[in-house]
Amino acid sequence: MPLIFAYGSNMDWAQMRERCHSAEYVCIAVLKNHRLAFTRKSINRGCGVSDVLPEEGRNVWGVVYRIPDNEMPHLDSKEGINSHSYVRCSRTVFQNGDESTCLSVEIYFAVPQNNPPLPNQTYKDLILSGARHWKLPTGYIIELEQIEVIP
């Protein structure tokens, strides 16, 4: 069963369970030398949606889930793999931020668009809900609270 690193709205437990009924929480983790960005417009949500971009010295916190093989096609579909909105790649994250405990995970990376909009408040709230639920580091939650949204 693959391990998936969720850093955006999939951190929201209710959304993840809706998408993958058998998803299991594994841990929180950090993706080093990346930053959270909003590089695509979601047609379904009508706003900018999350991505992670390489940036030295920055970190993205998220949640690692174990997803059954038979539920991966549905998650891939929800993430826009079929429409070429996102690609799924293997990366290394560090469990609880501990560099001695690395995990090989799958991460969804957006295929960036020109001039995507900001996220809306509803989307931002999903990210924050997940971050608070899983008790991501306080400093990172403060960063997430500062995400600009569509007025």
Backbone torsions as a table, in degrees:
resi	resn	phi	psi	omega
1	MET	NA	126.1	-178.1
2	PRO	-67.6	150.9	170.6
3	LEU	-98.5	130.6	-178.8
4	ILE	-115.3	133.5	175.0
5	PHE	-97.9	113.3	179.1
6	ALA	-101.3	130.1	-176.9
7	TYR	-126.7	-9.6	-178.4
8	GLY	-115.8	-132.5	-175.9
9	SER	-65.8	-20.8	177.4
10	ASN	-71.1	-6.8	171.3
11	MET	-69.5	-23.5	177.9
12	ASP	-67.6	116.5	-173.1
13	TRP	-60.5	-40.9	-179.8
14	ALA	-63.2	-43.4	179.0
15	GLN	-64.2	-44.4	-178.8
16	MET	-63.6	-41.9	179.8
17	ARG	-66.7	-30.5	175.9
18	GLU	-68.4	-39.2	-178.3
19	ARG	-78.5	-37.8	-178.0
20	CYS	-137.4	94.8	-174.0
21	HIS	-57.5	-30.0	-175.6
22	SER	-100.3	12.0	179.4
23	ALA	-57.6	141.1	177.5
24	GLU	-121.9	132.1	174.1
25	TYR	-69.3	134.7	177.1
26	VAL	-108.5	-54.9	-177.1
27	CYS	-174.1	172.9	165.4
28	ILE	-91.6	156.4	-177.7
29	ALA	-155.3	167.3	179.1
30	VAL	-123.9	137.5	172.0
31	LEU	-99.7	112.2	-175.3
32	LYS	-78.2	152.3	174.3
33	ASN	57.2	40.3	173.7
34	HIS	-140.6	159.7	174.8
35	ARG	-131.1	152.8	175.7
36	LEU	-74.3	137.1	179.4
37	ALA	-143.7	169.2	178.6
38	PHE	-128.2	94.8	-167.9
39	THR	-111.3	1.6	-179.4
40	ARG	-138.4	152.8	170.7
41	LYS	-99.0	126.1	174.8
42	SER	-82.9	125.6	176.6
43	ILE	-66.0	-41.3	-179.0
44	ASN	-66.3	-41.7	-176.1
45	ARG	-90.6	-21.4	180.0
46	GLY	70.1	26.9	-178.9
47	CYS	-152.3	176.8	176.0
48	GLY	-69.7	143.8	178.6
49	VAL	-125.5	160.7	-166.4
50	SER	-75.8	155.6	178.5
51	ASP	-152.5	166.1	170.7
52	VAL	-123.3	133.4	-178.6
53	LEU	-119.9	143.5	177.6
54	PRO	-60.9	132.9	172.1
55	GLU	-158.1	115.5	-178.4
56	GLU	-55.6	132.2	175.6
57	GLY	85.5	-7.0	178.1
58	ARG	-101.8	159.2	-179.1
59	ASN	-137.7	144.8	175.1
60	VAL	-116.9	122.3	175.5
61	TRP	-91.3	151.8	178.4
62	GLY	-165.4	-165.3	-174.9
63	VAL	-120.4	136.9	174.9
64	VAL	-101.7	126.4	176.1
65	TYR	-117.0	150.1	169.2
66	ARG	-100.0	125.1	-176.2
67	ILE	-117.8	128.5	177.1
68	PRO	-61.0	143.8	-179.4
69	ASP	-51.4	-40.0	-175.3
70	ASN	-72.6	-12.6	177.6
71	GLU	-99.2	-8.1	-179.5
72	MET	-63.3	-40.3	179.0
73	PRO	-59.5	-36.8	179.1
74	HIS	-67.6	-43.1	178.3
75	LEU	-64.6	-42.9	176.6
76	ASP	-57.0	-42.0	179.8
77	SER	-64.7	-45.4	178.8
78	LYS	-62.5	-31.7	179.8
79	GLU	-85.1	-1.2	175.0
80	GLY	81.5	24.1	177.1
81	ILE	-60.9	-43.8	-176.9
82	ASN	-66.9	-29.9	-179.5
83	SER	-94.3	7.7	178.6
84	HIS	62.1	30.6	175.7
85	SER	-83.9	-34.1	179.6
86	TYR	-135.2	157.1	171.1
87	VAL	-124.4	150.9	179.4
88	ARG	-109.2	126.0	-176.8
89	CYS	-131.6	154.2	176.0
90	SER	-85.4	136.9	177.4
91	ARG	-146.1	172.8	176.7
92	THR	-109.4	132.4	173.3
93	VAL	-122.8	166.5	-177.5
94	PHE	-116.4	117.5	-177.5
95	GLN	-59.4	126.4	-179.5
96	ASN	54.4	22.1	179.7
97	GLY	78.6	4.7	-177.2
98	ASP	-85.3	112.1	-175.9
99	GLU	-67.0	-11.1	176.8
100	SER	-87.7	-6.0	-178.9
101	THR	-123.2	84.9	-178.7
102	CYS	-96.4	150.4	177.5
103	LEU	-128.5	139.1	172.3
104	SER	-89.2	122.0	-175.3
105	VAL	-130.8	166.7	170.7
106	GLU	-100.6	136.7	179.8
107	ILE	-129.8	138.2	174.5
108	TYR	-87.8	121.3	175.9
109	PHE	-109.7	132.7	179.3
110	ALA	-72.5	151.1	168.3
111	VAL	-91.0	104.9	-171.2
112	PRO	-60.7	149.4	175.1
113	GLN	-115.2	160.8	174.5
114	ASN	-76.2	134.2	174.3
115	ASN	52.2	52.4	176.9
116	PRO	-70.0	154.2	178.3
117	PRO	-76.8	169.2	171.9
118	LEU	-69.6	162.6	172.3
119	PRO	-69.5	162.5	172.8
120	ASN	-94.6	172.7	-176.6
121	GLN	-64.0	-36.3	179.8
122	THR	-61.9	-43.8	179.5
123	TYR	-66.6	-45.4	177.4
124	LYS	-57.7	-41.5	-179.5
125	ASP	-63.3	-34.2	176.1
126	LEU	-64.2	-43.3	178.8
127	ILE	-62.0	-48.0	-179.3
128	LEU	-65.0	-38.2	178.2
129	SER	-58.3	-46.9	178.8
130	GLY	-65.6	-43.1	-178.8
131	ALA	-61.7	-40.8	179.9
132	ARG	-73.4	-41.6	-179.6
133	HIS	-57.9	-44.5	-176.7
134	TRP	-89.2	1.9	176.5
135	LYS	58.9	50.9	172.7
136	LEU	-62.8	161.6	-178.0
137	PRO	-54.4	140.2	-176.8
138	THR	-54.7	-43.0	-179.9
139	GLY	-60.9	-36.3	179.2
140	TYR	-72.7	-38.8	177.1
141	ILE	-61.5	-39.1	176.9
142	ILE	-61.4	-41.3	175.5
143	GLU	-58.7	-45.5	-179.1
144	LEU	-63.7	-36.8	179.2
145	GLU	-62.6	-22.7	-177.5
146	GLN	-90.6	2.8	177.8
147	ILE	-60.3	128.9	175.9
148	GLU	-74.1	144.6	179.2
149	VAL	-125.4	165.0	175.1
150	ILE	-60.2	130.8	179.8
151	PRO	-65.9	NA	NA
